[in-house]
Amino acid sequence: MAHNIDELESITAPIDHKCTANIKIASINLFNFIEPPLAYYDFENIYSHGQWQKKCQWLSEFLTHRQPDIVGFQEVFSPEPLKRIASEQGLGYFAVVDEPTLISDYIYRSPVVALASRYPIVEISSVEPDARLVAAMGLSSEFAFSRKVLRATIEVPHIGKCDFYVVHFKSKRAGLALEPKLIEPKPLENQPLGFDNSAPAASIKLHSETQLITEQALGRWASTMQRGAEAALLFNGILVRRQASKYPVIVMGDFNDSLTMGALDALIIQGESIHSNDIKAAGLGHLSDAALAAVFAQYQLKDAYELFIEANLFINANQQGSLTGNTAYHREHRAATHYYGPKGSVLDYILLSSEFDASHGRSLAQVVDYQTCDRHLVRPEYERDAYSTDHAPVIVELALRS
């Protein structure tokens, strides 16, 4: 579904960072960005005026300091204040394709994603799952993305039109409540010693802890299935669009899972993982390995962090003799973007198409920097960070290839 483009009057940023042709792309989960007197999820969740001002100030200072050119936002309840803050930082083009859901009175749920850009947005659309594929996957006909995916086509200097996707996949929360149920026990084939099978079987009511564990186990798996289906159906939408437009692709947002855990495999599928019989069945068996790799490469997405490692550690490899060792070290020590208690996880990603892969012969740009901005999580200062966000923004910097 297409949407009108909301173009704001561009306002010059406080400092001019565009002394080079480099492009900065950021993804930020804003953690309940909602303007009072509105509330998120519950009537008690309302920021005071002072708390809201601190939250807005944190975001404004972040944008001023980091100077991104294109930003994808998640957990947006109040897009208008966000649009104003972005505009003040020179991000004069803004896009949103959905609105949060009003529960009652002033209480909202289901925050949305948004995008702000320094460069013109020429098209905005939401991505809808293909009903035919939904049925083929055995999903309900009512299947929908838990949050609408935003696609914005942006005219990027020196590169041209690029498709930016902002996502917020289904969380890991169980979200499943079972009705209390009486379970009829079945006769045991191998009866425990002293068990009287002739006694009438009484219905068993699940204990509270048993029901809770059941709800958690089933609910988490249901969330994983939803998240995996979202990733696969989004990737199909990206492929269809890519085949038609040939535009470079950037996917960013809160994935709510690790790319290495399996549920999100579809987004980073590699040609090497496709069985030779499937390749032959698709009519591609006549292609050489090199030709086949080139065909697959134009549709593959790669983690910007991985591209950063690959593109920038060759000097270390030459000096120290082991690129493999260096890449393994950086993967192992990748900074977390979210913490649950003391445990950190990487949930926020920026994925890039082959135009930004330095190893690809026809790439237009390469990743020269990757930042996980986690100061407010690992070294917080209350006055500055108390109303920031529970995620670490990620920023990738691209440089044009000569």
C-alpha positions in Angstrom: 0.0 0.0 0.0 1.5 3.3 -1.1 1.5 6.4 1.1 1.9 10.1 0.6 5.4 11.4 1.2 5.7 13.7 4.1 8.5 16.1 3.2 9.5 18.6 5.9 11.4 21.8 5.2 15.1 20.9 5.5 16.9 22.6 8.4 20.7 22.8 8.3 22.3 20.7 11.0 24.3 22.6 13.7 27.6 21.4 12.2 28.5 20.5 8.7 29.7 16.9 8.7 29.4 16.4 5.0 33.0 17.2 4.1 33.2 13.7 2.6 30.8 11.6 0.5 30.4 9.1 3.3 26.9 8.2 4.3 25.8 7.2 7.8 22.8 5.0 8.5 21.5 4.3 12.0 18.8 2.2 13.6 17.4 3.2 17.0 14.8 1.4 19.1 13.4 4.4 21.1 11.8 2.4 23.9 8.2 3.7 24.3 8.5 7.0 22.6 5.2 8.5 23.6 4.3 12.1 24.4 2.4 12.8 27.6 -0.4 12.8 28.6 -0.7 9.6 26.5 0.2 6.3 28.1 1.8 3.1 26.8 0.1 -0.2 27.6 -1.2 0.8 31.1 -2.7 4.0 32.6 0.3 4.3 35.0 2.8 4.5 32.1 2.8 8.2 31.5 5.9 10.3 31.4 6.0 13.5 33.4 6.8 16.6 31.5 10.3 16.6 32.8 10.9 12.9 32.0 9.6 13.4 28.4 11.9 16.4 28.0 14.9 14.3 29.1 13.9 11.6 26.7 13.7 14.0 23.8 16.9 15.7 24.8 18.8 12.4 24.9 17.6 11.6 21.3 18.4 15.1 20.1 21.9 15.1 21.5 22.5 11.6 20.1 21.6 12.8 16.6 23.6 16.0 17.0 26.7 14.0 18.1 26.4 11.1 15.7 25.1 13.0 12.6 23.4 10.1 10.8 22.0 10.8 7.3 19.2 8.2 7.4 17.7 6.7 10.6 15.2 3.9 11.2 13.2 4.1 14.4 11.3 1.5 16.3 8.8 1.7 19.2 7.3 5.0 18.1 3.9 5.9 19.7 4.2 9.7 18.9 5.5 10.3 15.4 4.9 14.1 15.3 7.4 15.0 18.1 9.9 12.6 16.5 9.5 14.3 13.2 10.2 17.7 14.8 13.3 16.4 16.5 14.6 14.8 13.3 13.9 18.0 11.3 15.9 20.1 13.8 18.8 17.8 13.1 18.6 18.3 9.3 16.7 15.1 8.7 14.1 16.9 6.7 12.2 13.9 5.2 10.1 11.7 7.3 8.1 8.5 6.7 5.6 6.4 8.7 3.1 3.8 7.4 1.1 2.9 10.4 -0.2 4.2 13.7 -0.3 2.8 17.2 -3.5 1.1 18.5 -5.7 2.9 21.0 -6.7 0.6 23.8 -9.0 3.0 25.7 -9.1 6.7 26.4 -5.4 7.8 26.3 -3.7 4.3 26.5 -2.0 2.9 23.5 -0.3 -0.3 22.4 1.4 -1.5 19.2 4.0 1.2 18.5 5.2 1.6 14.9 8.4 2.1 13.0 9.4 5.3 11.3 12.3 6.7 9.1 14.0 10.1 8.9 16.3 11.1 6.1 18.6 13.9 5.1 18.0 13.0 1.5 14.7 13.1 -0.5 12.3 10.2 0.0 10.7 9.5 -3.4 8.4 6.6 -2.4 6.9 5.2 0.8 5.1 1.9 1.2 4.3 -0.8 3.7 5.3 -4.4 2.9 2.5 -6.9 3.0 2.9 -10.7 3.1 2.1 -12.6 -0.1 -1.2 -14.4 0.7 -0.3 -17.3 -1.7 3.0 -17.9 0.2 1.2 -17.5 3.6 -1.1 -20.4 2.6 1.8 -22.5 1.2 3.6 -22.1 4.6 0.6 -23.4 6.4 -0.1 -20.2 8.2 -3.4 -18.7 9.1 -5.1 -16.7 6.3 -5.2 -13.8 8.9 -1.4 -13.8 9.3 0.1 -10.3 9.4 3.4 -8.8 10.4 3.3 -8.0 14.2 4.5 -4.5 13.2 4.1 -3.2 9.7 7.3 -3.0 7.7 8.2 0.4 6.2 9.9 0.6 2.9 11.2 4.0 1.8 12.9 4.6 -1.5 15.5 7.4 -1.0 17.6 9.3 -3.5 21.1 8.8 -2.0 23.8 11.1 -3.4 26.3 9.4 -5.8 24.4 6.1 -5.5 20.9 6.8 -6.7 17.6 5.3 -5.5 17.9 2.8 -2.6 15.2 0.9 -0.9 15.4 1.2 2.9 13.3 -1.2 5.0 12.6 -0.6 8.7 11.5 -3.6 10.7 10.6 -4.6 14.3 10.1 -8.3 14.3 8.0 -10.2 16.9 9.5 -10.2 20.3 10.5 -13.4 22.2 7.8 -12.8 24.9 5.4 -15.8 25.2 2.2 -13.9 25.0 0.1 -17.0 25.3 -2.5 -17.6 28.0 -4.2 -21.0 28.2 -7.6 -21.5 29.8 -7.3 -23.6 33.0 -8.0 -27.1 31.9 -8.8 -30.4 33.5 -6.7 -33.2 32.0 -8.0 -36.8 31.9 -5.1 -39.1 32.8 -4.6 -42.2 30.6 -4.1 -45.6 32.1 -0.4 -46.4 32.4 0.9 -49.4 30.6 3.7 -49.9 33.1 2.1 -49.1 36.4 4.2 -47.8 39.2 4.5 -50.1 42.2 1.4 -49.9 44.4 -0.7 -48.1 41.7 -4.3 -49.2 41.7 -5.5 -49.0 38.0 -9.0 -50.1 39.1 -9.5 -46.9 41.1 -11.6 -44.3 39.3 -9.4 -41.8 37.5 -9.8 -38.2 38.8 -9.3 -35.3 36.5 -6.1 -33.4 37.2 -6.0 -29.6 37.2 -2.7 -28.1 36.2 -0.8 -26.5 39.1 -0.1 -22.8 38.6 3.6 -23.5 38.0 2.8 -26.3 35.5 0.5 -24.1 33.6 2.9 -21.2 33.6 5.8 -23.3 32.3 3.5 -24.7 29.6 2.4 -21.3 28.5 6.0 -20.0 28.4 7.3 -23.0 26.4 4.4 -22.9 23.9 4.2 -19.2 23.8 7.9 -18.7 23.1 7.8 -21.2 20.3 4.8 -19.5 18.8 6.7 -16.2 18.9 9.7 -17.8 17.2 7.4 -19.2 14.5 5.9 -15.7 14.0 9.3 -14.0 13.9 10.7 -16.6 11.4 7.6 -16.3 9.2 7.9 -12.5 9.2 11.6 -12.7 8.2 10.9 -15.2 5.4 7.9 -13.3 4.0 9.7 -10.0 4.2 12.7 -11.5 2.3 10.3 -12.6 -0.4 8.9 -9.1 -0.7 12.5 -7.8 -0.9 13.4 -10.2 -3.7 10.3 -9.4 -5.7 11.0 -5.7 -5.4 14.7 -6.1 -6.1 14.1 -8.1 -9.2 11.8 -5.4 -10.6 13.7 -2.2 -9.4 17.3 -3.3 -9.2 17.7 -0.8 -6.4 20.3 -1.4 -3.6 18.7 -2.6 -0.4 19.2 -1.7 3.3 17.2 -3.5 6.0 17.5 -2.2 9.5 15.7 -2.4 12.8 15.1 -4.4 16.0 15.1 -8.1 14.9 14.4 -9.4 18.4 16.7 -12.3 17.8 20.2 -13.2 16.7 20.9 -13.7 13.1 22.8 -16.8 14.1 20.0 -18.5 15.9 18.1 -19.9 13.0 14.7 -18.2 13.1 16.0 -15.4 10.8 17.9 -17.6 8.4 15.8 -16.6 5.5 17.2 -13.0 5.6 20.8 -14.1 5.1 20.4 -17.2 3.0 23.5 -17.9 1.0 23.8 -19.7 -2.4 26.3 -22.2 -0.9 23.5 -23.6 1.3 21.2 -24.5 -1.6 21.4 -28.2 -2.6 22.6 -28.9 -6.1 19.5 -30.9 -6.9 17.4 -27.8 -6.1 19.6 -25.7 -8.3 19.2 -28.1 -11.2 15.4 -28.3 -10.6 15.3 -24.5 -10.9 17.0 -24.7 -14.3 20.3 -23.2 -13.2 22.3 -26.4 -13.3 24.1 -25.3 -16.5 25.8 -22.3 -14.8 29.4 -22.5 -13.6 30.1 -22.1 -10.0 31.3 -18.5 -10.6 28.2 -17.6 -12.6 25.9 -19.1 -10.1 27.6 -17.2 -7.2 27.2 -14.0 -9.2 23.4 -14.7 -9.7 22.9 -15.4 -6.0 25.0 -12.5 -4.8 22.7 -9.9 -6.3 19.9 -11.1 -4.0 21.9 -11.8 -0.8 21.8 -9.6 2.2 24.8 -9.4 4.6 25.2 -8.1 8.1 26.9 -4.7 8.0 29.1 -5.7 10.9 30.4 -8.7 9.0 31.1 -6.5 6.0 32.9 -4.1 8.2 35.2 -6.8 9.5 35.8 -8.3 6.0 36.5 -4.9 4.4 38.8 -3.4 7.1 40.9 -6.2 8.6 43.0 -7.1 5.6 45.8 -4.8 6.9 45.8 -6.6 10.2 45.8 -9.9 8.4 48.9 -8.9 6.4 50.6 -7.7 9.5 49.6 -10.5 11.8 49.2 -13.3 9.3 45.6 -14.4 10.1 42.5 -12.7 8.8 40.5 -15.7 10.0 41.7 -15.2 13.6 40.9 -11.5 13.5 37.4 -12.0 12.2 36.7 -14.8 14.8 37.9 -12.4 17.6 35.7 -9.6 16.4 32.6 -11.8 16.1 33.2 -13.2 19.5 33.6 -9.8 21.1 30.8 -8.0 19.2 29.1 -5.5 21.5 25.5 -6.3 22.6 22.6 -4.1 21.7 20.3 -5.2 24.5 20.7 -6.6 28.0 18.3 -8.8 29.9 19.8 -8.6 33.4 23.5 -9.3 33.0 23.1 -11.2 29.7 23.7 -9.2 26.5 22.4 -10.0 23.1 22.7 -8.6 19.6 19.1 -7.9 18.5 19.6 -4.8 16.3 21.0 -5.1 12.8 21.6 -3.3 9.5 21.7 -5.6 6.5 23.1 -4.5 3.2 22.9 -5.8 -0.4 25.8 -6.6 -2.7 26.3 -2.9 -3.7 27.9 -2.3 -0.3 30.0 -5.5 -0.2 33.6 -4.6 -1.0 34.3 -8.2 -2.2 31.6 -7.9 -4.9 33.0 -6.7 -8.2 30.3 -4.2 -8.9 29.9 -2.7 -5.4 29.3 1.0 -5.2 30.4 1.6 -1.6 31.9 -0.3 1.3 31.5 -0.3 5.1 34.2 1.8 6.7 32.8 2.1 10.2 30.4 0.3 12.4 29.4 1.6 15.8 27.3 0.1 18.6 26.4 3.1 20.8 26.0 1.5 24.2 27.4 4.1 26.6 24.0 4.6 28.2 23.7 0.8 28.8 27.2 0.0 30.1 28.3 3.3 31.6 25.0 5.1 32.3 24.7 8.5 34.0 21.3 9.0 35.6 20.8 12.6 34.7 21.7 12.0 31.1 20.5 8.5 30.4 17.6 7.7 32.7 15.0 8.1 30.0 17.1 7.1 27.0 16.4 3.6 25.6 17.0 0.0 26.6 18.7 -0.7 23.2 22.0 0.4 21.8 21.6 2.2 18.5 23.8 0.9 15.7 25.4 3.0 13.0 27.1 2.0 9.8 29.2 4.4 7.7 29.5 3.8 4.0 32.2 5.3 1.7 31.9 5.4 -2.0 34.4 3.2 -3.9 36.7 4.9 -6.3 
